[in-house]
Amino acid sequence: MNIQEAKEQIKNTVRAYLTQDSLGRYLIPPHKQRPVFLMGPPGIGKTAIMEQIASELHIGLLSYSMTHHTRQSALGLPVIRHVEYDGKPYDISEYTMSEIIASIYDLQERTGVRTGILFLDEINCVSETLTPIMLQFLQYKVFGRHTVPPGWIVVTAGNPPEYNNAVREFDIATWDRLKRMDVEPDFAAWKEYAYESGIHAAIMTYLGNDENYMNRFYRVKTTVDGKRFVTARGWDDLSQMLYLYEMHHIPVDVKLIGQYIQDPEIASHFSAYYDLYNKYRSDYQIASILEGREDPEIRRRARAARFDERYSLLGLLLEAVMAGMKQCMDADAHLSLLLPVLREIKQQLAAGMGQAPDLLDVAARREQDLLERGIRARSLTDEQQAAAARRIDALQKLRQTVLSRPEEDGFAVIKSCFDAKVQMLHTDVQHVSTQITNMFRFCDAVYPEGRELSILVAELTANPHAARYLAKYRVEEYFIHNKALMFQERRREILSEIESLDL
């Protein structure tokens, strides 16, 4: 299965394990809840999906890489306890609580979260002294004498032997107590995550511009010079650095790329493509196309270009409009989440429960507390943390605005500021929708019979931010081309069925 399928499988497993009866008892008792074992090559996003699951289910998350643990940190330290048996005193050895188990209780105390995922990575690569302890844990969820608290689901992960020489094979008795899922790299599944996370458009077009993309997306091979590999994690981390280097106007070269894409052939190939991509960005004057005022020479060049250059041009156009759509949807979500907070303040003001600045301050502090709890519990994604921080900042700025206009009604000032934000969003939506329309009209004029329009429709549909934008703020050009594409596909299907008939 691919990583997205594994995510849904684990998510459903967690839901099932946390199901309780009317008396609050788990329908599958904790000691019978098989730990999940996620078997897959490194760098395909196993840790990332754990964070997504915890966020979507609103539960906690604790993760450990077991290769960093010793017998003492996993099992606990030995202590001497004085006991009496049949009237005679004895000294017996016992263990302090495992660091891993203690961290769950510590998280519960600090956040109030009572359910969550304990994620143990690289569990089949532990040291020889730790192996018996880990096998016992997988079978009984016990470190020493301390058990994983009820409500915490154990999810583990490991690499196949061909990717890691330190892998230790489990026996059948252990495998028979695990819920095993085997995961393979899958570009189509990663692409959905990449769009959601905003992976750099140069990477997206580079990987998508070749039917043999899997050799570029994920590859591990052994050469006379050692291991050469490219992973999904490498592309993800490289994307962040590309954005930051561009922000600071630092040149991107093959040396930087090779630090993340650790296969010299692919690193060199992508470096050359990245330079060409930036050249197209300058040559094609993307902003002028999206504003509907491109030079006729731009159209002539686009019409005469080879397909790989056309694909890069489409990537540049999509990069620009998708960034605008994401910005609009982020603003839309921000206002939607801010609105109920302001409505609550309005009700409190009507009930005489305080003054507007004080109520805004209380609301900001409450949001700050929720954010800090979510960060500690790791139940918030980076995007959710950013959204919460934006909401807190908005409440604090509203408070300062109200304080600066003491002669006016407090809530009238709040409403005025909120209405201005809504109007700004509407202006941005109109601008982005116009850009989308101009993009389609440009491609209609330049590639009337080509597959370029199909690519535009497919990529807009696949991008979650774009799909949400187009569903809420209808852009006619997209729906016209989407309908035409569906008609063409159905026509091809019918022709194919006719050709297959034995007449």
Secondary structure in CASP SS format (residue, H / E / C, confidence):
PFRMAT SS
TARGET T0000
AUTHOR 0000-0000-0000
METHOD secondary structure of the structure
MODEL  1
M C 1.00
N C 1.00
I H 1.00
Q H 1.00
E H 1.00
A H 1.00
K H 1.00
E H 1.00
Q H 1.00
I H 1.00
K H 1.00
N H 1.00
T H 1.00
V H 1.00
R H 1.00
A H 1.00
Y H 1.00
L C 1.00
T C 1.00
Q E 1.00
D C 1.00
S C 1.00
L C 1.00
G C 1.00
R C 1.00
Y E 1.00
L C 1.00
I C 1.00
P C 1.00
P H 1.00
H H 1.00
K H 1.00
Q C 1.00
R C 1.00
P C 1.00
V E 1.00
F E 1.00
L E 1.00
M E 1.00
G C 1.00
P C 1.00
P C 1.00
G C 1.00
I C 1.00
G C 1.00
K H 1.00
T H 1.00
A H 1.00
I H 1.00
M H 1.00
E H 1.00
Q H 1.00
I H 1.00
A H 1.00
S H 1.00
E H 1.00
L H 1.00
H C 1.00
I C 1.00
G E 1.00
L E 1.00
L E 1.00
S E 1.00
Y E 1.00
S E 1.00
M H 1.00
T H 1.00
H H 1.00
H C 1.00
T C 1.00
R H 1.00
Q H 1.00
S H 1.00
A H 1.00
L H 1.00
G C 1.00
L C 1.00
P E 1.00
V E 1.00
I E 1.00
R E 1.00
H E 1.00
V E 1.00
E E 1.00
Y E 1.00
D C 1.00
G C 1.00
K E 1.00
P E 1.00
Y E 1.00
D E 1.00
I E 1.00
S E 1.00
E E 1.00
Y E 1.00
T C 1.00
M C 1.00
S C 1.00
E H 1.00
I H 1.00
I H 1.00
A H 1.00
S H 1.00
I H 1.00
Y H 1.00
D H 1.00
L H 1.00
Q H 1.00
E H 1.00
R H 1.00
T H 1.00
G C 1.00
V C 1.00
R C 1.00
T C 1.00
G E 1.00
I E 1.00
L E 1.00
F E 1.00
L E 1.00
D E 1.00
E C 1.00
I H 1.00
N H 1.00
C H 1.00
V C 1.00
S C 1.00
E C 1.00
T C 1.00
L C 1.00
T H 1.00
P H 1.00
I H 1.00
M H 1.00
L H 1.00
Q H 1.00
F H 1.00
L H 1.00
Q H 1.00
Y H 1.00
K C 1.00
V E 1.00
F E 1.00
G C 1.00
R C 1.00
H E 1.00
T E 1.00
V C 1.00
P C 1.00
P C 1.00
G C 1.00
W E 1.00
I E 1.00
V E 1.00
V E 1.00
T E 1.00
A E 1.00
G E 1.00
N C 1.00
P C 1.00
P H 1.00
E H 1.00
Y H 1.00
N C 1.00
N C 1.00
A C 1.00
V C 1.00
R C 1.00
E C 1.00
F C 1.00
D C 1.00
I H 1.00
A H 1.00
T H 1.00
W H 1.00
D C 1.00
R C 1.00
L C 1.00
K E 1.00
R E 1.00
M E 1.00
D E 1.00
V C 1.00
E C 1.00
P C 1.00
D C 1.00
F H 1.00
A H 1.00
A H 1.00
W H 1.00
K H 1.00
E H 1.00
Y H 1.00
A H 1.00
Y H 1.00
E H 1.00
S H 1.00
G C 1.00
I C 1.00
H C 1.00
A H 1.00
A H 1.00
I H 1.00
M H 1.00
T H 1.00
Y H 1.00
L H 1.00
G H 1.00
N C 1.00
D C 1.00
E C 1.00
N C 1.00
Y C 1.00
M H 1.00
N H 1.00
R H 1.00
F H 1.00
Y C 1.00
R E 1.00
V E 1.00
K E 1.00
T E 1.00
T E 1.00
V C 1.00
D C 1.00
G E 1.00
K E 1.00
R E 1.00
F E 1.00
V E 1.00
T C 1.00
A H 1.00
R H 1.00
G H 1.00
W H 1.00
D H 1.00
D H 1.00
L H 1.00
S H 1.00
Q H 1.00
M H 1.00
L H 1.00
Y H 1.00
L H 1.00
Y H 1.00
E H 1.00
M H 1.00
H C 1.00
H C 1.00
I C 1.00
P C 1.00
V C 1.00
D C 1.00
V H 1.00
K H 1.00
L H 1.00
I H 1.00
G H 1.00
Q C 1.00
Y C 1.00
I C 1.00
Q E 1.00
D C 1.00
P H 1.00
E H 1.00
I H 1.00
A H 1.00
S H 1.00
H H 1.00
F H 1.00
S H 1.00
A H 1.00
Y H 1.00
Y H 1.00
D H 1.00
L H 1.00
Y H 1.00
N H 1.00
K H 1.00
Y H 1.00
R H 1.00
S H 1.00
D H 1.00
Y C 1.00
Q C 1.00
I H 1.00
A H 1.00
S H 1.00
I H 1.00
L H 1.00
E C 1.00
G C 1.00
R C 1.00
E C 1.00
D C 1.00
P H 1.00
E H 1.00
I H 1.00
R H 1.00
R H 1.00
R H 1.00
A H 1.00
R H 1.00
A H 1.00
A C 1.00
R C 1.00
F H 1.00
D H 1.00
E H 1.00
R H 1.00
Y H 1.00
S H 1.00
L H 1.00
L H 1.00
G H 1.00
L H 1.00
L H 1.00
L H 1.00
E H 1.00
A H 1.00
V H 1.00
M H 1.00
A H 1.00
G H 1.00
M H 1.00
K H 1.00
Q H 1.00
C H 1.00
M H 1.00
D H 1.00
A H 1.00
D H 1.00
A H 1.00
H H 1.00
L H 1.00
S H 1.00
L H 1.00
L H 1.00
L H 1.00
P H 1.00
V H 1.00
L H 1.00
R H 1.00
E H 1.00
I H 1.00
K H 1.00
Q H 1.00
Q H 1.00
L H 1.00
A H 1.00
A C 1.00
G C 1.00
M C 1.00
G C 1.00
Q C 1.00
A H 1.00
P H 1.00
D H 1.00
L H 1.00
L H 1.00
D H 1.00
V H 1.00
A H 1.00
A H 1.00
R H 1.00
R H 1.00
E H 1.00
Q H 1.00
D H 1.00
L H 1.00
L H 1.00
E H 1.00
R H 1.00
G H 1.00
I H 1.00
R H 1.00
A H 1.00
R C 1.00
S C 1.00
L C 1.00
T C 1.00
D H 1.00
E H 1.00
Q H 1.00
Q H 1.00
A H 1.00
A H 1.00
A H 1.00
A H 1.00
R H 1.00
R H 1.00
I H 1.00
D H 1.00
A H 1.00
L H 1.00
Q H 1.00
K H 1.00
L H 1.00
R H 1.00
Q H 1.00
T H 1.00
V H 1.00
L H 1.00
S H 1.00
R C 1.00
P C 1.00
E C 1.00
E C 1.00
D C 1.00
G H 1.00
F H 1.00
A H 1.00
V H 1.00
I H 1.00
K H 1.00
S H 1.00
C H 1.00
F H 1.00
D H 1.00
A H 1.00
K H 1.00
V H 1.00
Q H 1.00
M H 1.00
L H 1.00
H H 1.00
T H 1.00
D H 1.00
V H 1.00
Q H 1.00
H H 1.00
V H 1.00
S H 1.00
T H 1.00
Q H 1.00
I H 1.00
T H 1.00
N H 1.00
M H 1.00
F H 1.00
R H 1.00
F H 1.00
C H 1.00
D H 1.00
A H 1.00
V H 1.00
Y C 1.00
P C 1.00
E C 1.00
G C 1.00
R C 1.00
E H 1.00
L H 1.00
S H 1.00
I H 1.00
L H 1.00
V H 1.00
A H 1.00
E H 1.00
L H 1.00
T H 1.00
A H 1.00
N C 1.00
P H 1.00
H H 1.00
A H 1.00
A H 1.00
R H 1.00
Y H 1.00
L H 1.00
A H 1.00
K H 1.00
Y C 1.00
R C 1.00
V C 1.00
E H 1.00
E H 1.00
Y H 1.00
F H 1.00
I H 1.00
H H 1.00
N H 1.00
K H 1.00
A H 1.00
L H 1.00
M H 1.00
F H 1.00
Q H 1.00
E H 1.00
R H 1.00
R H 1.00
R H 1.00
E H 1.00
I H 1.00
L H 1.00
S H 1.00
E H 1.00
I H 1.00
E H 1.00
S H 1.00
L C 1.00
D C 1.00
L C 1.00
END
